[in-house]
Amino acid sequence: MIERKRRTTAVIIFTVLIIILVNLAWWLFYARTSDSFESQLSHRLSSVAHLGASMLKPELLVSLKDGYLTAYDSTLEILEHIKEADSLSEVFIIDNSYMYLATTLLDADSVYYLSVLNGKYIDSLFLNSWRSGPTMTMVTAGYRVGDIVLKSVFAPVRDTSGAVVAVLGVEADVDYTEVLFDLKRNLYLSTAISLAAGALFGLFFVLFQRKINAAEKSLFLSQSQANLGRMVAVVSHEIKNPLMIIRGSAERLVKSGMKEAGFIVEETDRLNDIVTGYLDFASGKKILKVDAVDLKNILHDVVDKVSLQPAPGGLRLTLVSGDYHTTQVKADPAALRQVIINLVLNAAEACRDIEKAEIRIKPAILPGRAVIHIIDNGPGINKKDMKSIFEPFYTTKTTGSGLGLYHSKQLLEQMGGSIAVESPAGGPTTFIVTLPLTDKGK
């Protein structure tokens, strides 16, 4: 059982890891593709801005700031050339007040309309105007204007003294946005499909594993039944011979006037019936004689005759009184007595280390059925063990055979009854035996 659970857990974990790794690979591919597009566009725009700034001579810039029309025409020609060469949205020159000195945008205002968004990049170039060396550029993040996504790069334009007196801006449409959007949408769809496929596979595997478990359990029970038959055949043969000797000796004691020996004869016969019943049950020949049985007589007989092992502080067996004195149930009297005795002895074993140990037999009559509770104040049953205590050869005792509860369950089911157990952590433990009432007992 543990091996099957480990195998199932391993397959589920492996499937989950595969789904996670595949989806992680897809999303990493998306992230790297997006970063690659972003890097390539930034590098291209930076190169264009750097080249454009180098084409604007200081003398031309001075004339442009002084308002010469010829300087404006020459500058605009350079800007248009840059724009057409790289399919840009706009190329412009602005001063430190964000005023346009020149722009390829035909209907532009006098002030740069995205100064609020990109002003920090422009200001940083003017603030670092004292730096010498290669022309530095400032690259903005992508930003949305209406229905399009734009990206800008700014480069400083210097005068004859090397001071930054204007900034060249190049603006491009991020044309790969739709491609990335489609890719992202497909990734969401692929992730959803993979999760659904994983869930379906998990469901199929669990159902398939349950069928395998059921088949293995059925095979185990068949093998257990065969082993039980062989074992009982040997044990019954070894037990019956001493029983006959004990019975014969007890009968002689009865004839000599020792009335107490009559109990030995009765219990020897009962033990012989139990052994025979086990043998018949294991061989599949056991047929119970289900008849109307007086529940009161059965329970009183069990309490009177069961011999309990002594426990610290004394162990008390109590039959709780109730309205069941005329109740008759459908059962085999010998089999029912055997089941109750087995449950009481199990309870006594569970209470052997308990001070003031107590076992209560509490009958109750419900519509159409009688319910017998066997309650002990022992330490309770482990939740893990509760799932298997009715299986053959399963026992938590060092000397147990693991057949008592299994055999009791089989006997009760043949009588049309059932058995269940309730045992919260720390006890008490309650075994619940249910039997159908006869028409007279209802």
C-alpha positions in Angstrom: 0.0 0.0 0.0 2.8 2.4 1.0 4.7 1.5 -2.2 1.6 2.3 -4.3 1.1 5.6 -2.7 4.8 6.5 -3.3 4.5 5.5 -6.9 1.4 7.6 -7.4 2.9 10.6 -5.6 6.1 10.3 -7.7 4.1 10.2 -11.0 2.0 13.2 -9.9 5.1 15.2 -8.9 6.9 14.3 -12.1 3.9 15.4 -14.2 3.6 18.7 -12.3 7.3 19.4 -12.7 7.1 18.7 -16.5 4.2 21.1 -16.9 6.0 23.8 -14.8 9.3 23.4 -16.7 7.6 23.5 -20.1 5.6 26.6 -19.3 8.6 28.2 -17.7 10.6 27.5 -20.8 7.9 29.1 -23.0 7.7 32.2 -20.8 11.5 32.5 -20.6 11.5 32.4 -24.4 8.9 35.2 -24.4 10.9 37.3 -22.0 14.1 36.9 -23.9 12.4 37.7 -27.2 10.9 40.8 -25.7 14.3 41.9 -24.3 16.0 41.1 -27.6 13.5 43.3 -29.6 13.9 46.0 -27.0 17.7 45.9 -27.0 17.9 46.0 -30.8 15.5 48.9 -31.1 17.3 50.9 -28.3 20.7 50.2 -29.9 19.4 51.3 -33.4 17.8 54.5 -32.1 20.9 55.3 -30.0 23.1 55.0 -33.1 20.7 57.2 -35.1 20.6 59.8 -32.4 24.4 59.8 -32.0 24.9 60.1 -35.8 22.3 62.8 -36.1 23.8 64.9 -33.3 27.2 64.7 -35.0 25.7 66.0 -38.3 24.4 69.1 -36.6 27.4 71.5 -36.7 27.8 74.0 -33.8 27.7 76.9 -36.3 24.4 75.7 -37.8 22.9 75.3 -34.3 23.9 78.9 -33.3 22.3 80.3 -36.5 19.2 78.1 -35.8 18.9 79.6 -32.3 19.3 83.1 -33.6 16.3 82.5 -35.9 17.9 82.4 -39.3 15.5 80.8 -41.8 18.2 79.3 -43.9 19.6 77.6 -40.8 16.1 76.2 -40.1 15.7 74.9 -43.6 19.1 73.2 -43.5 18.4 71.7 -40.1 15.0 70.4 -41.2 16.5 68.8 -44.3 18.9 66.9 -42.0 16.1 65.8 -39.7 14.0 64.7 -42.6 16.9 62.7 -44.0 17.3 61.0 -40.6 13.6 60.3 -40.3 13.2 58.7 -43.8 16.4 56.7 -43.6 15.3 54.9 -40.5 11.4 55.1 -40.8 11.1 57.1 -37.6 7.9 58.8 -36.3 9.5 62.1 -35.5 12.9 63.7 -35.3 13.2 67.1 -33.5 15.5 69.5 -31.7 14.5 71.2 -28.4 16.2 73.6 -26.0 16.3 73.4 -22.2 12.8 75.0 -22.0 11.3 72.1 -24.1 10.7 74.6 -27.0 11.0 73.2 -30.5 13.9 74.5 -32.5 13.0 72.2 -35.4 10.8 69.2 -35.9 9.6 66.9 -38.7 6.1 67.0 -37.2 4.1 69.3 -39.4 1.4 70.4 -37.0 3.5 70.5 -33.8 3.1 73.1 -31.1 5.9 75.3 -30.1 6.5 73.2 -26.9 7.4 69.5 -26.9 4.1 67.8 -26.1 5.7 64.8 -24.2 7.8 66.9 -21.9 5.9 65.7 -18.8 6.7 62.1 -19.8 10.2 62.4 -21.1 11.4 65.6 -19.4 13.6 63.7 -16.9 15.7 62.2 -19.8 16.1 65.6 -21.5 17.0 67.4 -18.2 19.7 64.8 -17.4 21.5 65.7 -20.6 21.5 69.4 -19.9 22.6 68.8 -16.3 25.5 66.7 -17.5 26.5 69.2 -20.2 30.0 69.5 -18.6 30.9 65.9 -19.4 33.3 65.4 -22.2 34.0 62.4 -24.2 31.8 60.2 -26.5 28.3 61.6 -27.0 25.9 60.0 -24.4 22.3 59.2 -25.2 19.2 58.7 -23.0 16.9 55.9 -24.0 13.3 56.0 -22.7 11.0 53.0 -21.9 8.2 52.3 -24.3 5.1 54.5 -23.8 1.7 54.5 -25.3 0.3 57.4 -27.2 -3.2 56.7 -28.3 -3.3 53.3 -30.1 0.5 53.1 -30.7 3.5 52.4 -28.5 6.5 54.8 -29.0 10.1 54.8 -27.9 12.4 57.8 -27.9 16.2 58.4 -27.6 17.8 61.8 -26.8 21.3 62.9 -27.7 23.0 66.2 -26.7 23.9 68.8 -29.3 26.8 71.0 -28.3 28.0 74.4 -29.4 31.6 75.5 -30.3 32.6 75.5 -26.6 31.3 72.0 -26.0 28.4 73.0 -23.9 25.0 71.3 -24.4 22.7 73.9 -25.9 20.0 71.6 -27.4 18.8 68.0 -27.5 18.2 65.9 -30.6 15.2 63.5 -30.1 14.4 60.6 -32.3 11.1 58.8 -31.9 10.1 55.5 -33.4 6.9 53.3 -33.4 7.5 50.1 -31.5 6.3 47.9 -34.4 6.9 44.6 -32.6 4.3 45.3 -30.0 1.6 43.4 -31.8 3.9 40.5 -32.4 4.7 40.2 -28.7 1.0 40.6 -27.8 0.1 37.7 -30.1 2.9 35.6 -28.7 1.8 36.4 -25.1 -1.8 35.5 -25.9 -0.7 32.2 -27.5 1.4 31.5 -24.4 -1.6 32.1 -22.1 -3.6 29.7 -24.3 -0.8 27.1 -24.3 -0.5 27.4 -20.5 -4.2 26.9 -20.0 -4.2 23.9 -22.4 -1.2 22.3 -20.7 -2.8 22.7 -17.2 -6.0 21.2 -18.5 -4.1 18.3 -20.1 -2.2 17.8 -16.9 -5.4 17.7 -14.8 -7.0 15.2 -17.2 -3.9 13.1 -17.2 -3.8 13.2 -13.4 -7.5 12.3 -13.2 -7.0 9.4 -15.7 -3.9 8.2 -13.7 -5.7 8.3 -10.4 -8.7 6.3 -11.8 -6.4 3.9 -13.5 -4.3 3.5 -10.3 -7.5 2.9 -8.3 -8.4 0.0 -10.6 -5.0 -1.4 -10.2 -5.2 -1.0 -6.4 -8.6 -2.7 -6.4 -7.2 -5.6 -8.5 -4.2 -6.0 -6.3 -6.4 -5.9 -3.2 -8.7 -8.5 -4.6 -5.7 -10.7 -5.5 -4.3 -10.2 -2.0 -7.6 -11.2 -0.4 -7.8 -14.3 -2.6 -4.3 -15.3 -1.6 -5.1 -14.5 2.1 -8.3 -16.7 1.9 -6.3 -19.6 0.5 -3.6 -19.1 3.1 -6.3 -18.9 5.8 -7.8 -22.2 4.6 -4.5 -24.0 4.8 -3.7 -22.5 8.2 -7.1 -23.2 9.7 -7.1 -26.8 8.4 -3.8 -27.5 10.2 -4.7 -25.6 13.4 -8.2 -27.0 13.7 -6.8 -30.5 13.5 -4.3 -29.8 16.2 -6.9 -28.1 18.5 -9.8 -30.5 18.1 -8.0 -33.5 19.5 -7.1 -31.8 22.8 -10.6 -30.3 23.0 -12.1 -33.8 22.9 -9.8 -34.9 25.8 -10.8 -31.8 27.8 -14.5 -32.3 27.1 -14.3 -36.0 28.1 -12.5 -35.1 31.4 -15.1 -32.4 32.1 -18.0 -34.8 31.6 -16.5 -37.2 34.1 -16.2 -34.3 36.6 -19.8 -33.5 36.0 -20.8 -37.1 36.6 -18.8 -37.1 39.8 -20.9 -34.2 41.1 -18.8 -31.1 40.2 -21.5 -28.9 38.6 -19.0 -26.1 37.8 -17.4 -28.5 35.3 -20.6 -28.1 33.1 -19.2 -24.7 32.1 -16.1 -26.4 30.8 -18.2 -28.7 28.7 -20.2 -25.8 27.3 -17.2 -23.6 26.5 -15.4 -26.6 25.0 -18.3 -27.2 22.7 -18.4 -23.5 21.8 -14.7 -23.5 21.1 -15.1 -26.6 18.9 -17.9 -24.8 17.0 -15.7 -21.7 16.5 -12.8 -23.8 15.2 -15.2 -25.7 12.9 -16.7 -22.4 11.8 -13.3 -21.0 10.9 -12.6 -24.1 8.9 -15.9 -24.0 7.1 -15.6 -20.2 6.5 -12.0 -20.6 5.1 -13.1 -23.4 2.8 -16.2 -21.4 1.7 -18.6 -24.0 3.2 -19.7 -21.9 6.2 -23.5 -21.5 6.1 -24.9 -19.5 9.0 -28.3 -20.4 10.5 -29.9 -17.0 10.6 -33.0 -17.0 12.8 -34.8 -14.9 15.4 -32.4 -14.4 18.3 -33.2 -12.8 21.7 -30.7 -9.9 22.0 -31.0 -9.7 25.8 -30.0 -13.4 26.3 -27.0 -13.1 24.0 -25.6 -10.0 25.7 -26.2 -11.3 29.3 -24.6 -14.6 28.3 -21.5 -12.8 27.0 -21.2 -10.7 30.2 -21.7 -13.7 32.5 -19.2 -16.0 30.8 -16.4 -13.8 29.4 -13.3 -14.0 31.5 -11.3 -10.8 31.4 -7.6 -10.4 32.0 -7.0 -8.3 35.2 -5.8 -4.8 34.7 -4.4 -2.2 37.2 -7.2 -0.9 39.3 -9.6 -3.6 38.0 -11.4 -3.8 34.7 -15.1 -3.6 34.8 -17.5 -4.9 32.1 -20.9 -3.3 32.1 -24.1 -4.0 30.2 -26.0 -0.7 29.9 -29.7 -1.2 30.6 -32.2 -0.1 28.0 -35.4 -0.8 26.3 -34.3 -4.0 24.4 -35.5 -6.8 26.7 -38.0 -8.2 24.1 -35.9 -7.3 21.1 -35.2 -10.1 18.5 -32.7 -9.7 15.8 -31.9 -11.8 12.7 -28.7 -13.6 13.5 -26.9 -16.9 14.0 -26.7 -17.1 17.8 -23.3 -18.8 17.9 -21.8 -16.4 15.3 -23.2 -13.3 17.1 -22.0 -14.5 20.5 -18.5 -15.1 18.9 -18.5 -11.6 17.4 -19.4 -9.8 20.7 -16.9 -11.9 22.7 -14.2 -11.1 20.2 -14.9 -7.4 20.4 -15.0 -7.4 24.2 -11.7 -9.3 24.4 -10.1 -6.9 22.0 -11.3 -4.0 24.2 -9.9 -5.7 27.3 -6.5 -6.0 25.5 -6.6 -2.3 24.6 -7.3 -1.4 28.3 -4.7 -3.6 29.9 -2.5 -0.7 30.9 -5.3 1.7 31.9 -6.2 2.3 35.6 -9.9 2.0 36.2 -10.4 0.4 32.8 -14.0 0.0 31.8 -15.8 -1.7 28.9 -19.5 -0.9 28.3 -21.9 -2.8 26.0 -24.6 -0.4 25.1 -27.5 -1.6 22.9 -29.9 0.7 21.2 -33.0 0.0 19.1 -33.5 2.1 16.0 -36.2 1.8 13.2 -35.6 -1.6 11.6 -32.3 -2.4 13.3 -30.5 -3.0 16.5 -27.2 -1.2 17.2 -24.7 -2.6 19.8 -22.0 -0.3 21.0 -18.9 -1.8 22.6 -17.1 1.1 24.2 -13.7 1.1 26.0 -11.7 3.9 27.7 -8.4 2.7 26.2 -6.0 5.0 24.3 -7.8 4.8 21.0 -6.8 3.5 17.6 -4.3 5.3 15.3 -6.1 6.9 12.4 -3.8 5.1 9.9 -4.7 1.7 11.5 -8.4 2.4 11.4 -8.4 2.1 7.6 -7.0 -1.4 7.7 -8.2 -3.1 10.9 -10.9 -5.1 9.1 -8.5 -6.5 6.5 -7.2 -10.1 7.0 -3.9 -10.6 8.8 -3.7 -6.9 9.7 -3.0 -6.5 13.4 -1.4 -3.9 15.8 -0.8 -6.5 18.5 2.5 -8.4 18.8 0.6 -11.7 19.4 -2.5 -11.2 17.2 -3.3 -13.1 14.1 -5.1 -10.2 12.4 -8.2 -12.5 11.7 -10.6 -11.6 14.5 -12.1 -8.4 13.2 -11.9 -9.6 9.6 -13.8 -12.8 10.5 -16.3 -10.8 12.6 -17.0 -8.4 9.7 -17.6 -11.4 7.4 -20.0 -13.1 9.8 -22.0 -9.9 10.4 -22.3 -9.2 6.7 -23.6 -12.8 6.1 -26.2 -12.1 8.8 -27.3 -8.9 7.0 -25.5 -6.6 9.5 -22.4 -4.4 9.6 -19.6 -3.3 11.8 -17.9 0.1 12.1 -15.5 1.8 14.4 -15.1 5.3 15.9 -12.0 6.3 17.8 -11.0 9.9 18.3 -7.4 10.7 19.3 -6.9 9.6 22.9 -10.1 7.4 22.9 -12.6 6.2 23.7 -13.0 3.6 21.1 -16.4 2.5 20.0 -17.2 -0.6 17.8 -20.7 -0.3 16.4 -22.4 -3.6 15.4 -25.7 -3.2 13.5 -28.2 -6.1 13.0 -31.6 -6.2 11.3 -34.6 -6.7 13.5 -37.1 -9.5 13.0 -40.7 -8.6 12.2 -41.5 -9.4 15.8 -38.7 -7.3 17.1 -39.7 -4.2 15.2 
